[in-house]
Amino acid sequence: MGLLQARVLAGVTACVVALSACANSEPTVETAKTVPAVDDEPRVEITTTTRSEQATAQDHSAEALRAEIVRAIEKFWAVISRGYFNPDSLTYEDLAEVATGPQLEHSWGNVQELRRKGLAGRFPSGQLPEHHVEILSAAEEQVTARDCATDDGVIYEVKTGRVVDDDVVTQLWEITLRRVGQEWKVESTKIIISQEGRTVCSTLLHT
């Protein structure tokens, strides 16, 4: 019988002998690894953690990831909005800090189109829309999220000030982000739902 088996069976025996104590204890997970001993003979070292400790660690990891993704999405929209406010001020390098792959090229194309047509944008409130983010799936290098916001931005002609688009819409986006080095960058965006007027985002996020 190996040391790990003996430890596991010993734990079971202890629970049989002291049933009341085991009933109040948390389930544990034992992890074994081989480490060198002082006499150079390998030995097995067993680390015991409770399942609640594992769950807590996973919760903290998920919260940290969500915070990173929310920051990356907010930073992306802030740069995009700056391009709409003043298309001439935004550079390709600015966009490359927040976007990658297809989204980088698509966003840069939109900025160039605004320049060509002599258009710019503004928000009546002077503030960026509030974004509501929900992570759908997460892998080591890629995350898919949903992002909902109400867009009340106005598009106008720079020379004349004439408004060409002042529709208010609430949109639900599916956003794919990819880790590039130590940063999360937006790789693609797709509108899932677009509704006229202001809609409570919690309704769209759970449709």
C-alpha positions in Angstrom: 0.0 0.0 0.0 1.4 3.4 -1.0 1.7 6.3 1.3 -1.1 8.3 -0.4 -3.5 5.3 -0.1 -2.6 4.8 3.5 -3.3 8.5 4.3 -6.6 8.4 2.6 -7.6 5.1 4.3 -6.4 6.6 7.6 -8.7 9.5 7.1 -11.6 7.3 6.4 -10.9 5.2 9.5 -10.7 8.3 11.6 -14.1 9.4 10.4 -15.6 6.0 11.3 -14.1 6.2 14.8 -15.1 9.9 15.4 -18.2 10.2 13.3 -19.6 13.3 15.0 -16.4 15.3 14.4 -16.3 14.3 10.7 -19.9 15.2 10.2 -19.1 18.8 11.1 -15.9 19.0 9.0 -15.6 20.4 5.5 -14.9 18.0 2.6 -11.2 18.1 1.8 -9.1 17.5 -1.3 -5.7 16.0 -0.9 -3.1 16.7 -3.5 0.0 14.6 -3.7 3.4 15.5 -5.1 6.8 13.8 -5.0 9.5 15.9 -3.5 13.1 15.1 -2.5 13.7 14.2 1.1 16.8 15.1 3.2 18.3 11.7 2.5 17.7 12.1 -1.3 15.0 9.5 -1.2 11.8 10.7 -2.8 8.8 11.1 -0.5 5.2 12.1 -1.1 4.0 15.4 0.3 0.3 15.8 0.7 -1.5 19.1 0.8 -5.0 19.2 2.1 -7.4 22.0 1.2 -11.1 22.2 1.9 -13.5 22.5 -1.0 -14.8 25.8 0.3 -11.2 27.1 0.1 -11.0 25.9 -3.5 -14.3 27.5 -4.3 -13.3 30.8 -2.7 -10.0 30.8 -4.8 -12.0 30.2 -8.0 -14.5 32.9 -7.1 -11.6 35.4 -6.6 -10.0 34.3 -9.9 -13.3 34.8 -11.7 -13.8 38.2 -10.1 -10.3 39.3 -11.1 -10.9 38.1 -14.7 -14.2 39.9 -14.9 -12.6 43.1 -13.6 -9.8 42.9 -16.3 -12.4 42.3 -19.1 -14.6 45.2 -18.0 -11.6 47.5 -17.9 -10.6 46.3 -21.4 -14.0 46.8 -22.9 -14.5 50.3 -21.2 -11.0 51.3 -22.5 -11.9 50.1 -26.0 -15.2 52.1 -26.1 -13.4 55.2 -24.7 -10.8 55.1 -27.5 -13.6 54.5 -30.1 -15.6 57.4 -28.8 -12.5 59.7 -28.9 -12.2 58.8 -32.6 -15.8 59.8 -33.2 -15.5 63.0 -31.2 -12.4 64.1 -33.2 -11.5 61.7 -36.0 -8.4 63.6 -36.9 -6.9 63.1 -33.4 -7.0 59.3 -33.4 -4.1 57.3 -34.8 -3.8 53.7 -35.8 -1.5 53.2 -32.8 -4.2 54.5 -30.5 -6.6 51.8 -31.7 -3.9 49.1 -31.6 -3.7 49.6 -27.8 -7.2 48.4 -27.4 -8.1 46.3 -30.5 -6.5 43.6 -32.5 -7.1 41.5 -35.6 -10.3 42.1 -37.5 -11.6 44.7 -35.0 -8.5 46.9 -35.3 -8.9 47.1 -39.1 -12.6 47.6 -38.9 -12.5 50.4 -36.4 -9.7 52.1 -38.2 -11.8 51.9 -41.4 -14.7 53.6 -39.6 -12.5 56.5 -38.4 -11.2 57.0 -41.9 -14.8 57.0 -43.2 -15.8 59.8 -40.8 -12.8 61.8 -41.9 -13.6 61.4 -45.5 -17.2 62.5 -45.0 -16.4 65.3 -42.7 -18.4 63.9 -39.8 -17.9 63.7 -36.0 -19.9 62.7 -33.0 -20.8 63.9 -29.5 -22.9 62.8 -26.6 -25.5 65.2 -25.4 -24.7 64.5 -21.8 -20.9 64.9 -22.4 -20.4 61.5 -20.8 -19.8 58.1 -22.3 -22.6 55.5 -22.0 -22.6 53.1 -19.1 -21.7 49.6 -20.2 -23.1 46.4 -18.6 -20.8 43.4 -19.1 -21.4 39.7 -18.7 -18.8 37.0 -19.5 -20.1 34.1 -21.5 -17.0 32.0 -21.8 -13.4 32.3 -20.8 -10.2 30.5 -21.9 -6.6 31.2 -21.2 -6.1 33.4 -24.3 -9.7 34.3 -25.3 -12.9 35.6 -23.6 -16.4 36.1 -25.1 -18.6 38.6 -23.3 -21.9 40.4 -23.8 -22.0 44.1 -23.5 -25.1 46.3 -23.3 -25.3 50.1 -23.4 -27.7 52.8 -24.5 -26.1 54.9 -27.3 -27.6 58.5 -27.4 -24.7 59.8 -29.5 -25.2 62.4 -32.2 -23.4 62.4 -35.6 -23.0 65.7 -37.2 -21.3 67.5 -40.1 -18.2 69.3 -38.8 -18.4 72.2 -41.2 -22.0 73.0 -40.8 -23.0 71.5 -37.5 -26.0 69.8 -39.2 -27.1 66.7 -37.3 -27.2 63.6 -39.6 -28.0 61.0 -37.0 -29.4 61.4 -33.5 -31.2 58.1 -33.0 -31.2 56.7 -29.4 -30.7 53.0 -29.4 -29.9 50.3 -26.8 -27.6 47.6 -28.1 -26.5 44.3 -26.9 -23.1 43.3 -28.3 -21.2 40.1 -28.3 -17.5 40.9 -27.9 -14.5 38.6 -28.3 -11.3 39.6 -26.5 -7.9 38.1 -27.0 -4.9 38.3 -24.6 -2.0 40.0 -26.4 1.0 39.9 -24.1 -0.3 41.0 -20.7 -3.3 43.0 -22.1 -6.8 42.0 -23.2 -7.8 43.5 -26.5 -11.0 43.5 -28.5 -10.8 41.1 -31.5 -14.3 41.3 -32.8 -17.7 42.9 -32.0 -21.2 41.9 -33.2 -24.6 43.4 -32.5 -27.0 40.8 -31.2 -29.9 43.1 -30.4 -30.6 46.7 -31.3 -33.7 48.4 -29.9 -34.9 51.9 -30.4 -35.0 54.1 -27.3 -33.7 53.3 -23.8 -34.1 49.7 -22.6 -33.0 48.2 -19.2 -29.9 46.3 -20.0 -30.6 43.5 -17.5 -33.5 42.6 -19.7 -31.4 42.3 -22.8 -28.5 40.5 -21.1 -30.7 37.6 -20.1 -32.7 37.2 -23.3 
